[in-house]
Amino acid sequence: MNTKEELQLKEAIKILKQGGIVVFPTDTAFGVSCRIDDEKAVSRLFTIRRRPKTQATPVLVDTVKMAQDYLLPIPKEVINKLIEPYWPGALTLILDCNRVRVPKLVRGGGRTLGVRIPNHAIARAIIRGVGMPILGPSANFHDKSTPYKFEDLDPELVKLVDYVVSGECPIGKVSTVIDCTSKPWKIIRQGAVKLDVS
């Protein structure tokens, strides 16, 4: 990591810890984020993205242990067949969550949470620095195109957030989303990780 990246990283962590909203690169796309436990920041993030309040938002974690702190016990089969082979990486897992710890807005009023560990040094350093899961939707207005490059970011959205970290998204594709809350597992969105759960 060069000096510019280190300075950006420190600033992003400081702003997120204080309840701010930051845009930064992940392995898949640019994300816009706040800490999971700050309901005011979560609400502001939904407002900025114009996201329906009933639509749950994914979160990014740095370790399986960090994910487990906000979920009901992760089934052994999910760990063996999905987490161990594909994390860190472009696979979002929908799992039953701890509703006391996960704000209602983050889970869209439901009982599940989408989580993943990004395979990206900057993103993971930010999560580690904040010390808890952070929200991980892509940095675009609801139903608008996903920004895979820094220049794809909408200037209107950039104006509304507190800080932007520059960088690259090496995969440049959305994550695959799989619902693990019932059997058989169900692919909600086919993305960068090719899976067949039939």
Backbone hydrogen bonds in HBPLUS format (Angstrom, degrees):
<---DONOR---> <-ACCEPTOR-->    atom                        ^
c    i                          cat <-CA-CA->   ^        H-A-AA   ^      H-
h    n   atom  resd res      DA  || num        DHA   H-A  angle D-A-AA Bond
n    s   type  num  typ     dist DA aas  dist angle  dist       angle   num
A0006-GLU N   A0002-ASN O   2.95 MM   4  6.27 157.6  2.00 153.9 161.0     1
A0007-LEU N   A0003-THR O   2.92 MM   4  6.17 158.2  1.97 153.2 158.3     2
A0008-GLN N   A0004-LYS O   2.95 MM   4  6.20 162.7  1.98 151.5 156.5     3
A0009-LEU N   A0005-GLU O   2.84 MM   4  5.97 154.8  1.90 147.5 155.0     4
A0010-LYS N   A0006-GLU O   2.98 MM   4  6.23 163.8  2.01 149.4 152.5     5
A0011-GLU N   A0007-LEU O   3.05 MM   4  6.26 164.4  2.08 149.8 154.0     6
A0012-ALA N   A0008-GLN O   2.87 MM   4  6.06 161.5  1.90 150.4 155.8     7
A0013-ILE N   A0009-LEU O   2.96 MM   4  6.18 165.8  1.98 156.6 159.8     8
A0014-LYS N   A0010-LYS O   2.98 MM   4  6.17 162.4  2.02 148.4 153.6     9
A0015-ILE N   A0011-GLU O   2.96 MM   4  6.18 165.3  1.98 154.2 157.7    10
A0016-LEU N   A0012-ALA O   2.95 MM   4  6.13 163.8  1.97 152.2 156.9    11
A0017-LYS N   A0013-ILE O   2.90 MM   4  6.05 162.5  1.93 152.7 157.6    12
A0018-GLN N   A0014-LYS O   3.10 MM   4  6.31 142.5  2.24 140.8 150.7    13
A0020-GLY N   A0015-ILE O   2.74 MM   5  5.01 153.6  1.81 150.3 146.3    14
A0019-GLY N   A0016-LEU O   3.00 MM   3  5.14 160.5  2.04 107.5 112.8    15
A0162-ASP N   A0021-ILE O   2.85 MM 141  5.36 148.3  1.95 143.4 154.0    16
A0022-VAL N   A0033-SER O   3.02 MM  11  5.35 154.6  2.09 144.2 150.9    17
A0033-SER N   A0022-VAL O   2.79 MM  11  5.35 159.9  1.83 148.9 155.7    18
A0023-VAL N   A0163-TYR O   2.92 MM 140  6.36 160.0  1.96 152.6 158.4    19
A0165-VAL N   A0023-VAL O   2.76 MM 142  6.10 166.1  1.78 158.6 162.7    20
A0024-PHE N   A0031-GLY O   3.00 MM   7  5.60 153.7  2.07 148.1 156.3    21
A0031-GLY N   A0024-PHE O   2.85 MM   7  5.60 162.8  1.88 172.0 166.7    22
A0026-THR N   A0029-ALA O   3.08 MM   3  5.51 133.8  2.30 124.6 137.6    23
A0171-ILE N   A0027-ASP O   2.77 MM 144  5.52 149.7  1.86 155.4 164.7    24
A0030-PHE N   A0147-PRO O   2.91 MM 117  5.76 176.5  1.91 177.8 177.1    25
A0139-ALA N   A0030-PHE O   2.80 MM 109  5.57 157.4  1.85 135.8 135.6    26
A0032-VAL N   A0137-PRO O   2.98 MM 105  6.03 154.0  2.05 158.3 163.0    27
A0135-LEU N   A0034-CYS O   2.94 MM 101  5.63 160.6  1.98 163.0 166.9    28
A0036-ILE N   A0133-PRO O   3.19 MM  97  5.84 154.6  2.26 155.9 148.2    29
A0042-VAL N   A0038-ASP O   2.89 MM   4  6.20 158.0  1.94 155.7 163.1    30
A0043-SER N   A0039-GLU O   2.94 MM   4  6.05 160.5  1.98 142.4 147.4    31
A0044-ARG N   A0040-LYS O   2.98 MM   4  6.24 154.4  2.04 143.7 151.1    32
A0045-LEU N   A0041-ALA O   2.86 MM   4  6.09 152.4  1.93 147.7 155.5    33
A0046-PHE N   A0042-VAL O   3.04 MM   4  6.37 157.8  2.09 151.5 156.4    34
A0047-THR N   A0043-SER O   3.03 MM   4  6.30 155.4  2.09 145.3 152.2    35
A0048-ILE N   A0044-ARG O   2.83 MM   4  6.10 162.3  1.86 154.1 158.4    36
A0049-ARG N   A0045-LEU O   2.99 MM   4  6.20 165.4  2.01 151.9 155.4    37
A0050-ARG N   A0046-PHE O   2.90 MM   4  5.81 114.9  2.33 134.9 151.1    38
A0051-ARG N   A0046-PHE O   3.02 MM   5  5.16 157.4  2.07 147.3 151.2    39
A0050-ARG N   A0047-THR O   3.14 MM   3  4.93 143.1  2.28  94.4 105.5    40
A0142-HIS N   A0049-ARG O   2.69 MM  93  5.64 156.9  1.74 163.4 161.7    41
A0055-GLN N   A0052-PRO O   3.02 MM   3  5.52 165.4  2.04 117.9 122.1    42
A0057-THR N   A0106-VAL O   2.86 MM  49  5.44 162.2  1.89 149.4 152.6    43
A0136-GLY N   A0058-PRO O   2.74 MM  78  5.29 162.8  1.77 145.6 139.9    44
A0059-VAL N   A0114-GLY O   2.80 MM  55  6.21 159.7  1.84 158.8 163.7    45
A0116-ARG N   A0059-VAL O   3.21 MM  57  6.77 135.2  2.42 149.2 161.8    46
A0060-LEU N   A0134-ILE O   2.75 MM  74  5.47 166.1  1.77 167.9 171.5    47
A0134-ILE N   A0060-LEU O   3.14 MM  74  5.47 158.4  2.19 149.4 154.6    48
A0061-VAL N   A0116-ARG O   2.97 MM  55  6.11 160.1  2.01 148.2 152.8    49
A0067-ALA N   A0063-THR O   3.19 MM   4  6.55 155.4  2.25 144.1 150.4    50
A0068-GLN N   A0064-VAL O   2.81 MM   4  6.06 162.6  1.84 153.6 158.7    51
A0069-ASP N   A0065-LYS O   3.08 MM   4  6.35 140.7  2.24 146.1 154.8    52
A0070-TYR N   A0067-ALA O   2.95 MM   3  5.68 160.5  1.99 120.9 127.1    53
A0071-LEU N   A0068-GLN O   3.21 MM   3  4.97 162.4  2.24 101.2 106.6    54
A0098-ASN N   A0070-TYR O   2.90 MM  28  5.28 173.9  1.90 122.0 123.5    55
A0072-LEU N   A0096-ASP O   2.91 MM  24  5.68 173.7  1.91 136.8 137.1    56
A0078-VAL N   A0075-PRO O   3.01 MM   3  5.36 125.5  2.31 105.5 119.0    57
A0079-ILE N   A0075-PRO O   3.19 MM   4  6.63 155.7  2.25 151.0 157.9    58
A0080-ASN N   A0076-LYS O   2.88 MM   4  6.17 166.1  1.90 156.6 160.0    59
A0081-LYS N   A0077-GLU O   2.84 MM   4  5.84 165.2  1.86 148.0 152.6    60
A0082-LEU N   A0078-VAL O   2.96 MM   4  5.32 148.4  2.06 133.9 141.3    61
A0083-ILE N   A0078-VAL O   3.00 MM   5  6.37 164.3  2.03 151.9 156.9    62
A0084-GLU N   A0079-ILE O   2.87 MM   5  5.88 166.0  1.89 161.8 162.8    63
A0086-TYR N   A0082-LEU O   3.05 MM   4  5.75 150.0  2.14 139.6 148.1    64
A0087-TRP N   A0083-ILE O   2.93 MM   4  5.16 153.0  2.00 142.5 143.3    65
A0089-GLY N   A0117-ILE O   2.86 MM  28  6.25 149.6  1.95 174.7 172.2    66
A0176-THR N   A0090-ALA O   2.93 MM  86  6.27 157.3  1.98 154.8 147.9    67
A0092-THR N   A0176-THR O   2.74 MM  84  6.02 167.7  1.76 167.5 171.4    68
A0178-ILE N   A0092-THR O   2.97 MM  86  6.39 161.1  2.01 168.8 174.4    69
A0093-LEU N   A0115-VAL O   2.90 MM  22  5.38 164.5  1.92 156.3 153.1    70
A0115-VAL N   A0093-LEU O   2.90 MM  22  5.38 158.9  1.95 140.8 143.9    71
A0094-ILE N   A0178-ILE O   2.90 MM  84  6.09 168.5  1.91 156.3 155.3    72
A0180-CYS N   A0094-ILE O   2.93 MM  86  5.66 158.7  1.98 144.8 151.6    73
A0095-LEU N   A0113-LEU O   2.96 MM  18  5.53 164.9  1.98 146.4 146.6    74
A0113-LEU N   A0095-LEU O   2.84 MM  18  5.53 152.3  1.91 155.4 164.6    75
A0097-CYS N   A0111-ARG O   2.91 MM  14  5.94 174.8  1.91 147.9 149.5    76
A0101-ARG N   A0098-ASN O   3.05 MM   3  5.59 128.1  2.33 111.1 123.0    77
A0102-VAL N   A0098-ASN O   3.05 MM   4  6.23 149.0  2.15 155.6 165.2    78
A0106-VAL N   A0103-PRO O   3.06 MM   3  5.46 121.6  2.41 107.2 120.9    79
A0107-ARG N   A0103-PRO O   3.36 MM   4  6.80 152.3  2.44 152.4 159.8    80
A0109-GLY N   A0104-LYS O   2.81 MM   5  4.86 155.0  1.87 152.3 148.4    81
A0108-GLY N   A0105-LEU O   3.10 MM   3  4.87 161.7  2.13 101.5 105.6    82
A0110-GLY N   A0107-ARG O   2.86 MM   3  5.40 161.1  1.89 122.1 125.1    83
A0124-ARG N   A0120-HIS O   2.96 MM   4  6.12 168.5  1.97 162.1 165.7    84
A0125-ALA N   A0121-ALA O   2.93 MM   4  6.01 152.0  2.00 143.9 152.0    85
A0126-ILE N   A0122-ILE O   2.97 MM   4  6.21 151.2  2.06 151.3 158.8    86
A0127-ILE N   A0123-ALA O   3.06 MM   4  6.40 163.7  2.09 151.1 154.7    87
A0128-ARG N   A0124-ARG O   2.90 MM   4  6.08 167.6  1.91 151.0 154.8    88
A0129-GLY N   A0125-ALA O   2.91 MM   4  5.98 155.9  1.97 140.0 147.1    89
A0130-VAL N   A0126-ILE O   2.94 MM   4  6.21 151.1  2.02 151.9 159.4    90
A0131-GLY N   A0127-ILE O   2.82 MM   4  6.04 147.9  1.93 148.1 158.1    91
A0140-ASN N   A0138-SER O   2.87 MM   2  5.77 137.8  2.05 106.2  93.2    92
A0144-LYS N   A0141-PHE O   2.91 MM   3  5.45 152.2  1.99 145.8 143.5    93
A0152-ASP N   A0149-LYS O   2.88 MM   3  5.20 150.7  1.97 108.9 118.7    94
A0153-LEU N   A0150-PHE O   3.19 MM   3  5.78 163.7  2.22 114.3 119.2    95
A0157-LEU N   A0154-ASP O   2.95 MM   3  5.35 123.5  2.28 109.4 123.1    96
A0158-VAL N   A0154-ASP O   3.00 MM   4  6.34 162.9  2.03 157.0 162.5    97
A0159-LYS N   A0155-PRO O   3.09 MM   4  6.27 148.7  2.19 141.1 147.7    98
A0160-LEU N   A0157-LEU O   2.92 MM   3  5.26 138.5  2.09 106.9 119.0    99
A0161-VAL N   A0158-VAL O   3.37 MM   3  5.57 150.5  2.46 103.4 110.9   100
A0192-ALA N   A0174-VAL O   2.89 MM  18  6.09 153.9  1.96 159.3 166.2   101
A0177-VAL N   A0189-ARG O   2.85 MM  12  4.96 157.0  1.91 138.0 145.8   102
A0188-ILE N   A0177-VAL O   2.79 MM  11  5.35 146.7  1.90 140.2 150.2   103
A0189-ARG N   A0177-VAL O   3.25 MM  12  4.96 163.4  2.28 132.2 132.4   104
A0179-ASP N   A0186-LYS O   2.74 MM   7  5.10 166.8  1.76 158.4 155.8   105
A0186-LYS N   A0179-ASP O   3.07 MM   7  5.10 160.2  2.11 137.4 143.0   106
